[in-house]
């Protein structure tokens, strides 16, 4: 099962994209009490990569754990 719903992922992407925009202009941006600056650009990029990958999994319907029970016949 996906960690977040598609709506939640989109909101997080919007938040981190805003941080990326601010930092790229030399400004600071604060998320959950953490102040992000240009030094954090790589961290922001990695966070966005993970969120977009999660979004792709949710949209594709993959990433779910499927449990199957059965008997192996030999």
N, C-alpha and C positions, 0 to 999 in steps of 0.2 A: 504494500500500500504506500502511496506517496506520502511524504512527510507533510506537505501542505496541499490545500486545494488550489485549483488554477487561479481563482480570484485572489487568494492570499499571496500566491507567487507573483502575480501581476502587481500587486500593491508593493511588495518588497522590491521588485525590479524598478518600479517607479521611484521609490525612495533611494535606492543605490545609484540609479541613473542621475538623480538630482545631486547626489554627493559627488559623482564623477564629474558632472558639469561644473560644480562649484570649485572643486579641487583643480581642475584643468585651467581654471581662470585665476588660480593663485589664491583663492579664498579658502576659508575653513568651513567645515560642515560637521554637525554633531548628530550622531545616531546613538540612541540609548546611553547617553552620557559620555560617549567616546568622541573626542574631537579629531576629525580627520583633516589632514593637510596634504600637500603635494607629495610628501614622503610616503603617504599611504596609498598612492595611486595604484601600485601593483596589487595591494591587498584588495582594493575596491574592484579591480579588474577580475581577480580570481573569484571574488564573491559573486560578481555578475555572471561569470562563466558557469559557476555552479547553479545559480538560479535559472539561467537559460536552459541548461541541461535538464534540470528538474522539470521545467515547463515543457520541454520537448517530450520527456517521458510521460508526463501526465496527459498531454494532448494525444500521444500515440497509444495511450492505454497500457503502457508497459511499466515495469518497475514494481509490479505487484508480486507478492509472494503467493504462489499457488501450491496448496498442499493437496497431495493425492495419496489415497490409501489403497493398497491392493496387495495381492499375493503374487509372488513370482512362481510361475509353474515351470518345472524343469522336466 
